[in-house]
Amino acid sequence: MSADVERDLDLAWELIEAQPTHPKIAELALRVLASQPQRSSALMVLGDHREVCGEVDEARRLFLQVAALRNSWFTMAARALRQLESAENNHDEALRWARTVLGENQEDWDDWMQLGHAQASSGEHEAGWRQLDEAVALCARTTADDLPKALRKRAQYLLETFAPPERFAPAAEEAIRTNAPDSWVGMLLGYAYLAQYRFDDAEQLALRLLREDPTDDLLRSLLGTARAMLQIVEKARGDDITLADIQGTGALEMAWQQMRDHRLGIDLPSALAALDAVLPADLRATLRPGAADLAGKKVGSMVAKRLVTWHDGQEPSSGATWGTAEPFRLMSADEIIAMDAEIEADPAAHPGWPENEVWEQVMTDDAGTYLVVVAFGALVRRRPGQPDEPVADSMADWIWDRVAGFGGRDPRPAPWKTEEPSAPGRR
């Protein structure tokens, strides 16, 4: 019997490495557990299998069962729980398990890296980012062969925890110097260069990446943007559009944020898709079908176009269905176009909508107040005779807040915690 148990366990672990969703894994592990219910290795391999198959609650139960035994498998179970809670965006729990692991073993650089990731994800951004640097230094001292992996993880975790371009770019550069990156690391580094107004660096990086993949449209866009910005800089002295004008719009910083958010699955399209899954019936009933054809229509810029394509506005006076403090509803493409035309025809009569600023109105309370996307992608409340009031860091953030409010899963990292007064906002 003992030989059969060991054979089943060995096969289960071999399968989890090769085909982690294979149903035979559960069959083998359960057969072992039928004769040895507290066998930690069987509980762990079954937990790994359940997690990969999307049975998160059952995986958590199994890992906790192993942890409760407090035997030689405790550290592995704690690491598994750290990973599971991080993947589920339970950041405080992931941090607790990261610290638990280090209470058992302080020699593995990756455990310190995971601590930094958990700290930053749970809102302790500066402390977490410093810990990522310390983990890289530990790796360099103790396991130099792993340094390329450590550098790449640091860049990835900085990206996932909303580190600004000036912090992400040097880490990505160091990772690229030690090991060829995947295309997304290089792409995001290029847009980080743009956000830092390092147009020459962005152009050279785009050219190098395009030599590896000449058909990548995003890389072509990066190259085109870098070259356009270089031309603007060249002609800035005599042009109507200067580099200072571009900086004031936040357009390049927004491009970096959009690329990053797309990579992380937290951009506006991702938020709208998540919202579709949890929309209350009364709200859904007020939303019009998406605009089928916007050809030839100037509807704001990217945000307004994305919204009217999703749903072309909302029935008048139906904003209360969002469940927010103020009854803002989505505007339609025709409403946006008509309002833009009215402002353009008589700017003096609309002093709150200056010609020399970036804005696109997206929602209204039908009483003269609007939610407006302005420079750097921020969402503000604009009412006559009053200064703009911040509402959200972006339209995507506003939508994610609604997703969370309706009971959906919110994948965003935690905002900066108040004990870090020098840190900027979420963006």
C-alpha positions in Angstrom: 0.0 0.0 0.0 2.8 2.4 0.9 4.4 1.9 -2.5 1.1 2.6 -4.2 0.7 5.8 -2.2 4.2 7.1 -3.1 3.7 6.2 -6.7 0.4 8.1 -6.9 2.0 11.1 -5.2 5.0 11.1 -7.5 2.7 10.9 -10.6 0.5 13.7 -9.3 3.4 16.0 -8.8 4.8 15.1 -12.3 1.4 15.9 -13.8 1.0 19.2 -12.0 4.3 20.3 -13.6 3.3 19.2 -17.1 -0.5 19.6 -17.2 -1.8 21.4 -14.1 -5.4 21.1 -15.0 -5.3 17.4 -15.8 -8.2 15.7 -13.9 -6.0 12.7 -13.1 -4.2 14.9 -10.5 -7.3 15.2 -8.3 -8.0 11.5 -8.7 -4.5 10.6 -7.6 -4.4 13.0 -4.7 -7.8 12.0 -3.4 -6.8 8.4 -3.5 -3.8 9.2 -1.3 -5.9 11.2 1.1 -8.5 8.5 1.4 -5.8 6.4 3.2 -3.8 9.3 4.7 -6.1 12.3 5.3 -3.4 14.5 6.7 -0.7 13.8 4.1 0.5 17.4 3.4 2.1 16.7 0.0 -1.2 15.3 -1.3 -3.2 18.3 0.1 -0.7 20.7 -1.5 -0.7 19.1 -5.0 -4.5 19.0 -4.8 -4.6 22.6 -3.7 -2.4 23.7 -6.6 -4.6 21.8 -9.0 -7.8 23.4 -7.6 -6.3 26.9 -7.8 -5.3 26.4 -11.4 -8.8 25.1 -12.2 -10.3 28.3 -10.7 -11.6 26.6 -7.5 -10.0 29.3 -5.4 -12.0 28.7 -2.2 -11.3 25.0 -2.2 -7.6 25.7 -2.9 -7.5 28.1 0.0 -9.1 25.6 2.3 -6.5 22.9 1.4 -3.5 25.3 1.9 -4.9 26.4 5.2 -5.3 22.8 6.3 -1.6 22.2 5.5 -0.6 25.4 7.3 -2.6 24.3 10.4 -0.5 21.1 10.6 2.6 23.2 11.3 5.0 20.6 9.8 7.8 20.8 7.2 5.3 21.9 4.6 4.2 25.0 6.5 6.4 27.4 4.5 5.3 26.0 1.2 1.7 26.4 2.3 2.3 30.0 3.4 3.8 30.8 0.0 0.9 29.2 -1.8 -1.5 31.3 0.3 0.5 34.4 -0.4 0.3 33.8 -4.1 -3.4 32.9 -4.0 -4.4 36.0 -2.0 -2.3 38.2 -4.3 -3.9 36.8 -7.4 -7.3 37.4 -5.8 -6.4 41.0 -5.0 -6.7 40.3 -1.3 -3.7 42.5 -0.7 -3.7 42.7 3.1 -4.0 39.0 3.4 -1.2 38.5 0.8 1.0 40.9 2.9 0.2 38.9 6.1 1.3 35.7 4.5 4.4 37.3 2.9 5.5 38.3 6.4 4.6 34.8 7.7 6.9 33.2 5.1 9.8 35.5 6.2 9.2 34.5 9.8 10.2 31.0 8.7 12.9 31.7 6.1 14.7 34.9 5.4 17.3 33.6 2.9 15.4 33.5 -0.4 15.5 36.8 -2.3 12.2 36.0 -4.0 10.4 35.9 -0.6 11.6 39.5 0.0 10.6 40.4 -3.5 7.1 39.1 -2.8 7.0 41.1 0.5 7.7 44.3 -1.5 5.1 43.5 -4.0 2.5 42.8 -1.3 3.4 46.0 0.6 3.1 48.2 -2.5 -0.1 46.4 -3.6 -1.7 47.0 -0.2 -0.9 50.7 -0.2 2.6 50.9 1.3 4.0 52.0 -2.0 7.3 53.6 -1.0 8.2 50.9 1.5 7.3 48.2 -1.0 9.3 49.7 -3.8 12.3 50.1 -1.5 11.9 46.4 -0.6 11.9 45.4 -4.3 15.3 47.2 -4.6 16.6 45.4 -1.5 15.5 42.1 -2.9 17.4 42.7 -6.1 20.5 43.6 -4.0 20.1 40.4 -2.0 19.8 38.4 -5.1 23.0 39.9 -6.5 24.9 39.1 -3.3 23.6 35.5 -2.8 22.3 34.1 -6.1 23.9 36.1 -8.9 22.7 33.7 -11.6 19.1 34.6 -10.7 19.7 38.4 -11.2 18.1 38.6 -14.6 14.9 37.0 -13.2 15.0 39.3 -10.1 15.4 42.5 -12.3 12.5 41.4 -14.5 10.3 40.7 -11.5 11.1 44.1 -10.0 10.1 45.9 -13.2 6.9 43.8 -13.5 6.0 44.6 -9.8 6.7 48.3 -10.2 4.4 48.3 -13.1 1.7 46.4 -11.3 1.7 48.7 -8.3 1.5 51.9 -10.4 5.0 53.2 -10.0 5.4 56.4 -12.0 7.4 56.3 -15.2 10.5 57.8 -13.6 10.7 54.9 -11.2 9.7 52.2 -13.7 12.0 53.2 -16.5 15.4 52.7 -14.8 14.2 49.3 -13.5 13.0 48.2 -16.9 16.3 49.5 -18.5 18.3 47.4 -16.1 16.2 44.3 -16.7 16.6 44.7 -20.5 20.4 45.1 -20.2 20.7 41.8 -18.4 18.1 39.8 -20.4 16.0 40.3 -23.5 12.5 41.4 -22.4 9.2 40.3 -23.7 7.7 42.8 -26.1 5.4 44.3 -23.5 8.3 45.3 -21.2 10.0 47.0 -24.1 6.8 48.6 -25.3 6.0 50.0 -21.8 9.5 51.3 -21.4 9.1 53.2 -24.7 5.9 54.8 -23.5 7.6 55.6 -20.1 10.3 57.4 -22.1 7.6 59.4 -23.9 6.0 60.3 -20.5 9.4 61.5 -19.4 9.8 63.5 -22.7 12.8 61.3 -23.6 11.8 61.2 -27.3 15.2 60.2 -28.7 15.3 57.2 -26.3 11.8 56.2 -27.3 12.6 56.4 -31.0 15.8 54.3 -30.7 14.0 51.7 -28.6 11.1 51.5 -31.0 13.5 51.0 -33.9 15.3 48.2 -32.1 12.1 46.4 -31.1 10.7 46.8 -34.7 13.8 45.1 -36.1 12.7 42.1 -34.0 9.0 42.3 -34.9 8.4 44.7 -38.0 4.7 44.0 -38.0 3.8 45.2 -34.5 1.3 48.0 -34.9 1.8 49.2 -31.3 5.5 49.6 -31.9 4.9 51.5 -35.1 2.6 53.8 -33.1 5.3 54.3 -30.5 7.8 55.1 -33.2 5.4 57.5 -34.9 4.6 59.3 -31.7 8.3 59.7 -30.8 9.1 61.1 -34.2 6.2 63.5 -34.1 7.3 64.8 -30.8 10.9 65.2 -32.0 9.5 67.3 -34.9 7.5 69.5 -32.5 10.6 70.0 -30.4 12.6 71.0 -33.5 10.0 73.5 -34.6 8.9 74.7 -31.2 10.5 78.0 -31.3 8.4 79.3 -34.2 5.4 77.0 -34.0 2.0 77.7 -32.5 2.3 74.4 -30.6 5.2 74.2 -28.3 6.6 71.4 -26.0 5.1 73.3 -23.1 1.7 73.1 -24.7 2.1 69.3 -25.0 3.2 69.0 -21.4 0.2 71.0 -20.2 -2.2 68.5 -21.8 -0.7 65.4 -20.1 -1.2 63.6 -23.4 2.1 61.6 -23.1 1.5 60.7 -19.5 -1.9 59.5 -20.4 -0.5 57.4 -23.2 1.8 55.7 -20.7 -1.1 55.1 -18.3 -3.3 53.7 -21.0 -0.6 51.3 -22.1 0.1 50.2 -18.6 -3.5 49.9 -17.7 -4.2 47.8 -20.8 -1.3 45.5 -19.8 -2.7 45.1 -16.3 -6.3 44.7 -17.5 -7.6 47.7 -15.6 -8.1 50.1 -18.6 -11.5 51.6 -19.6 -12.5 48.8 -22.0 -11.7 46.3 -19.2 -13.7 48.3 -16.7 -16.7 48.5 -19.0 -16.6 44.8 -19.7 -16.5 44.1 -16.0 -19.4 46.5 -15.5 -21.5 44.7 -18.1 -21.4 41.6 -15.9 -22.8 43.3 -12.8 -25.1 46.0 -14.2 -28.4 46.2 -12.2 -31.5 45.7 -14.3 -32.9 49.2 -13.6 -29.6 50.8 -14.8 -29.3 48.6 -17.8 -32.8 49.5 -18.9 -31.9 53.2 -19.1 -28.8 52.7 -21.3 -29.2 53.1 -25.1 -27.5 50.7 -27.5 -23.9 51.6 -28.5 -23.3 54.0 -31.4 -22.9 51.8 -34.5 -21.1 54.4 -36.7 -19.1 57.4 -35.6 -17.4 58.0 -39.0 -17.2 61.7 -39.6 -18.4 62.6 -36.1 -16.1 64.4 -33.8 -17.1 63.0 -30.4 -14.5 64.1 -27.8 -11.4 62.0 -27.9 -10.7 58.5 -26.8 -12.8 58.4 -23.6 -16.0 59.8 -24.9 -15.8 57.7 -28.1 -15.2 54.6 -26.0 -18.3 55.4 -23.8 -20.7 56.1 -26.7 -19.5 53.0 -28.5 -20.4 51.0 -25.3 -23.7 52.8 -24.8 -24.7 55.9 -26.8 -26.0 57.8 -23.8 -28.7 57.2 -21.2 -32.3 58.3 -20.9 -32.6 61.9 -19.5 -33.0 62.2 -15.7 -32.0 58.6 -15.2 -28.6 59.2 -13.4 -30.0 58.1 -10.1 -29.8 54.5 -11.3 -26.0 54.6 -10.9 -26.5 54.7 -7.1 -24.1 57.7 -6.6 -24.6 60.8 -4.5 -25.3 62.9 -7.6 -27.6 61.7 -10.5 -25.1 61.9 -13.4 -26.0 60.0 -16.6 -24.1 59.2 -19.7 -24.3 61.7 -22.6 -24.9 60.6 -26.2 -22.7 61.3 -29.1 -25.3 63.8 -30.5 -25.5 65.6 -27.2 -21.7 65.9 -27.0 -21.5 67.1 -30.6 -24.3 69.7 -30.1 -22.8 71.0 -26.9 -19.3 71.3 -28.5 -20.8 73.3 -31.4 -22.7 75.6 -29.0 -19.5 76.3 -27.1 -17.5 76.9 -30.2 -20.1 79.3 -31.6 -20.0 81.5 -28.6 -17.0 80.9 -26.3 -17.6 84.1 -24.3 -20.9 82.7 -23.1 -19.2 79.6 -21.8 -16.3 80.8 -19.7 -16.0 77.5 -17.8 -15.0 75.7 -21.0 -11.8 77.5 -22.1 -10.5 77.0 -25.6 -6.9 76.5 -24.6 -7.5 73.5 -22.3 -8.2 69.8 -22.9 -11.6 68.6 -21.9 -14.4 66.2 -23.0 -17.7 66.1 -21.2 -19.0 62.6 -20.7 -21.9 62.8 -18.2 -24.5 65.3 -17.1 -27.0 65.7 -14.2 -29.5 67.4 -16.6 -29.3 70.5 -14.5 -26.2 72.2 -15.9 -23.4 70.2 -14.1 -21.1 67.8 -16.0 -18.5 65.2 -15.4 -15.6 66.1 -17.6 -12.3 64.4 -18.5 -9.6 67.0 -18.4 -5.8 67.1 -18.7 -3.9 64.0 -17.5 -7.1 62.0 -17.8 -8.6 63.2 -14.5 -12.4 63.2 -14.1 -13.8 66.4 -12.6 -17.2 67.9 -11.7 -17.8 71.1 -13.7 -20.6 73.5 -12.7 -21.2 77.1 -13.8 -19.3 79.7 -11.9 -17.4 77.2 -9.8 -13.8 75.8 -10.0 -13.6 72.2 -11.2 -13.8 69.6 -8.4 -11.9 66.3 -8.5 -14.1 63.2 -8.8 -11.8 60.4 -9.9 -8.3 59.9 -11.2 -9.7 58.7 -14.5 -13.0 57.6 -16.1 -11.7 54.0 -15.8 -11.4 54.5 -12.0 -14.9 55.9 -11.8 -16.2 52.8 -13.7 -14.2 50.4 -11.5 -15.7 52.1 -8.4 -19.2 51.3 -9.8 -18.1 47.7 -10.5 -17.0 47.3 -6.9 -20.2 49.0 -5.7 -22.3 46.6 -7.7 -20.5 43.6 -6.1 -18.0 43.0 -8.9 -14.3 42.2 -8.6 -12.0 45.2 -8.5 -8.5 44.3 -9.7 -6.8 47.7 -9.0 -4.0 48.0 -6.5 -4.8 49.8 -3.3 -4.4 53.6 -3.3 -1.6 55.3 -1.4 -2.1 55.0 2.3 -2.4 58.2 4.4 0.7 57.4 6.4 2.7 58.3 3.2 2.0 62.0 3.0 4.6 62.7 0.3 3.2 60.2 -2.1 1.1 61.3 -5.1 -2.5 60.0 -5.8 -3.3 56.7 -7.4 -1.9 57.9 -10.7 
